[in-house]
Amino acid sequence: MKADQIKKQVKEYYSKRCLVELKRLTSDPYHRLEYDTTLHFLKKYLPKRGSVLDAGGGPGSYTIKLARMGYEVTLLDLTPKLLEIAERQVRGVKVDRNVKNMIEGSIDDLSMYEGDSFDAVISLGGALGRLTRKG
């Protein structure tokens, strides 16, 4: 299967499951542990301040948390419906001043950014598992 076909399938899948994805990290103790553990390590290893690319950030759960922590965040995701949800969530919790961009795109092509565009890049959840070889 070609990369474009897989991207189409991923978009369709997450478009149908966007509300599930929004609540995934708080839906049960297991996923809450995943979220809390991830935040622990983000706090430990991210620079104290700066800009972060949340690559494949879906509905923006980590984007919002990082924005609340004072980071300037760019959210990149393949699924437009997830970006719409993220935009509403960001505005709703009033962290939009720290969320600099929300961009539809794939983590397999970050050529729109120069090498030092961000102080850190994160890609959490299943985004990396959806990558395919080019060709």
C-alpha positions in Angstrom: 0.0 0.0 0.0 1.3 3.4 -0.9 2.0 6.2 1.6 -0.8 8.4 0.2 -3.3 5.6 0.6 -2.2 5.0 4.2 -2.5 8.7 5.0 -6.0 8.7 3.6 -7.0 5.7 5.8 -5.5 7.4 8.8 -7.5 10.6 8.1 -10.7 8.6 7.7 -10.0 6.6 10.9 -9.3 9.6 13.1 -12.1 11.6 11.6 -14.5 9.0 12.7 -12.9 8.6 16.1 -12.1 12.3 16.9 -14.2 12.5 20.0 -12.8 9.2 21.3 -9.3 10.6 20.7 -10.1 13.8 22.5 -11.0 11.9 25.6 -8.5 9.0 25.2 -5.9 10.3 27.7 -8.4 10.8 30.5 -10.9 7.9 29.7 -9.6 5.4 32.2 -6.8 5.0 34.8 -4.5 3.3 32.3 -4.6 6.1 29.8 -4.4 8.7 32.6 -1.2 7.0 33.8 0.2 7.2 30.2 -0.6 11.0 30.2 0.8 11.7 33.6 4.0 9.6 33.0 4.5 11.4 29.6 4.1 14.8 31.3 6.6 13.8 34.0 9.2 13.1 31.3 8.4 16.1 29.2 8.9 18.3 32.3 12.2 16.5 33.0 13.7 16.6 29.5 12.2 19.6 27.6 14.1 22.9 27.8 12.7 25.1 30.6 11.1 27.4 28.0 11.0 27.8 24.2 9.1 26.6 21.2 7.8 23.1 20.7 6.4 21.3 17.7 3.7 18.8 18.7 4.0 16.6 15.6 0.9 14.4 15.2 -0.7 16.1 18.2 -4.3 15.3 17.3 -6.9 17.1 19.4 -4.2 19.0 21.3 -4.0 17.5 24.7 -0.3 17.9 25.0 -0.3 21.1 23.1 -2.7 22.6 25.7 -0.6 21.4 28.6 2.6 22.7 27.1 1.0 26.1 26.3 -0.2 26.3 29.9 3.4 25.6 31.0 4.5 28.7 29.0 5.9 27.1 25.8 5.1 28.5 22.4 3.6 25.5 20.6 2.9 24.6 17.0 0.5 21.7 16.5 0.9 19.6 13.3 -1.6 16.9 12.5 -2.8 15.0 9.5 -6.5 15.1 10.3 -8.5 18.3 9.8 -11.3 17.3 12.2 -8.8 16.8 15.0 -7.3 20.2 14.3 -10.8 21.7 14.5 -11.3 20.1 17.9 -7.9 21.3 19.0 -8.6 24.8 17.9 -11.9 24.9 20.0 -10.1 23.3 23.0 -7.2 25.8 22.8 -9.6 28.8 22.6 -11.8 27.3 25.3 -9.0 27.1 27.9 -7.6 30.4 26.7 -4.1 29.3 25.8 -4.3 30.5 22.2 -1.6 33.2 22.8 0.9 30.4 23.3 -0.3 28.2 20.5 1.4 29.8 17.5 0.1 27.6 14.7 -2.1 24.6 14.0 -1.2 23.1 10.7 -2.6 20.2 8.7 0.4 18.1 7.6 2.2 14.8 8.0 5.1 14.1 10.3 6.9 12.4 7.5 7.5 15.7 5.8 8.7 18.6 8.0 10.5 20.3 5.1 8.4 23.5 5.7 10.5 24.1 8.8 14.2 25.1 8.9 16.5 23.0 11.0 16.4 25.1 14.1 12.7 26.2 14.0 11.9 24.7 17.4 13.7 24.1 20.7 12.0 20.7 20.9 9.9 18.4 18.9 7.5 15.8 20.4 5.5 13.1 18.6 3.5 11.1 21.1 0.8 8.4 20.9 0.4 6.5 17.7 1.7 9.1 15.2 5.1 7.4 14.6 3.5 4.1 14.2 1.6 5.4 11.2 4.7 6.2 9.2 5.6 4.2 6.1 8.6 3.9 3.9 8.6 6.3 1.0 8.3 4.7 -2.4 
